[in-house]
Amino acid sequence: MKVKLIFLVALMPVLALNLSLGIALAQGGYTLVGTARGSAQSDCYQLTAAQNGQNGAVWYDEPLRLTESFELEFTMNFGSNPRGADGIVMVMQTKGNRILGVPGQGMGFLGLQPALGIEFDTHRNGNLGDPEADHIAVVRDGESNHRTSGFAAPVPISTASGNVKDGKNHLIRVKWDAVNQILQVFVDCNQRISQPVKLIQDIFKGRQEVFWGFTSSTGSSANAHTVCLQKEIVMRDTLPACRGEVVGLVANKSFNDRYEWRPAVGLDNPNSRTPQLTVANDQLYTVTYTDQCSNQKTDSVFVRVKTPKVNLGADRSVCEGTPVELNPTLAPEASGVQFKWSTGETARAISPTTSGLYTLEVVNDGCADRDSVQVTFEALPKSEVPNEQTIDCPGAQPLVLDPRFTGTDLTYEWVPGAGKGASLEVTGPGTYSVTVRTPAGCAAERKFVVLDNCPASALVFVPDAFSPNGDGQNEVFEWKSTENIEVRLKIFNRWGELIFSNESGNAFWNGTSKGVPCPENSYLWKMEYKTTRNATSQWITRHGQVLLVR
């Protein structure tokens, strides 16, 4: 099975124009030179009229790439004058699409170099080694002398007649096998030439692309020489296209106009000779048909997407402050790709910092593909409390730690411990942290460092007077503290005599001594106390004076 690529060339029917020799006319995919004229029949070109001294050429505007196999199919009409001249040459050359060689027996090919020609010679020139019959041969470098050309001897053009100047269209098929470097020519379904030739190395000295077309001329004998070239003349094995582009696939002409393309995916009509394909992915398409020689044939074309498919992945939802990199994957990877982000950036990867829809267009070899991704940055829980707060002297116990986060449906996790509330009560020094999460899972943390750094005077308040007079107010001399303490209390009169002592750990004095009310006066006190927050706390001693008022 041969793989083909089909190029579409749009040709317009043209009216005959009176051009002088050497003037070129560009015509919708072909360039006409010399006496070449468009025909009333679409896609047909008359190279010479049935007049003496004519010399014309038609050149295809796009070069052939000799590194790729191709197949050309067209018709030739050599006129109806059985004694006419001189014939047609299919030519490959490197000089461009506006040249013309020497006329007459040179058939417009003489003088073109470097060049390779497939001559369809309809006039015998004995000086060139021509045989009697109208003949076909492969010639080179503008030389059609069969004695010196170096290729195999010419053979009759037709297997049915030695004279093809019969006014009929003859089906010609030219095949180039780039792998095995073989040139084949078929006339009216019969193979006439199979010629090994190193086109690139030997003929064109390393050039991989050549112009091609047809030259023809008349001398003292004349004929109307015409070639008919279908729009999709060049068949190759790979069709590069853009993803989403609509391209035409074309099969060689069928004998019965029946075609079957497979797979049908993407085709508007899989039974058409020229279905329209909306390109989505790389795909091999085959077409089965009966050719004009009644042979069952299967040809194929590989549609290759030129631009790699870009993929930015799934939409992203991340928390504020989380780094995000948008780095596309390309399938397949390719060099020379241009990147165009909706942000105006042209680097392959970008790092957005705000929520939004980000679109990337990649351009390669004239084709574009694009993809978009939504990036959402979720808000973190908010609080006015510093990230870390130190409490040197916690004051009253228990101490309530409150991170004061705002928001709905927040969850809290305190460490140490198993606290799940919005605040935590603690009874001792230490480092406490809370992790707060939103419903989207975005988290913030606050830390509290509680230190046991309260000064001794800050732990206990001792009054300087009390009045045990039975009115229910300020009846006893007692301490007040911001936290739990143990106390040892001793009371002395003004002469230093001990009149009261209590070491129960929660001592106070009601103004009596051995059950007898003490008189109104000033008394001395000694207090020893220590906090119960930890087992290693030390006893603190204080002295003072209190006034007993009756």
Buried (B, 14 or more C-beta within 10 A) or exposed (E): EEBBBBBBBEBEEBEEEEBEEEBBBEBBBBBBBBBBBBBEEEBBBBBBBBEEBBBBBBBBBBBBBBEBBBBBBBBBBBBEBEEBBBBBBBBBBBBEBBBBBBBBBBBBBBBBBBBBBBBBBBBBBEEBBBBEBBBBBBBBBBBBBBEEBEBEEBBBBBEEEEBBBBEEBBBBBBBBBBEEBBBBBBBBEEEBBEBEBEBBEEBBEEBEEBBBBBBBBBBEBBBBBBBBBBBBBBBBBBBBBBBBBEBBBBBBBBEEEEBEBBEEEBBEEBEBBBBEBBBBEEBBBBBBBBBBEEEEBEBBBBBBBBBBBBBBEEEBBBBEEEEBEBEBEBEEEEEEBEBBBBBEBEEBEBEBEEBEEBBBBBBBEEBBBBBEBEBBBBEBBEBEBEEEBEBEBBEEBEBEBBBEBEBEEBBBBBBEEEBEEBEBEBBEBEEBBBBBBBEBEBBBBBBBBBEBEBEEEEBBEBBEEBBBBEEEEBBEBBBEBBBEBBBBBBBBBEEEEEBBEBEEEEBBBEBEBEEEEBEEEEBBBBBBBBBEBEEEBEEBEBEEEBBBEE
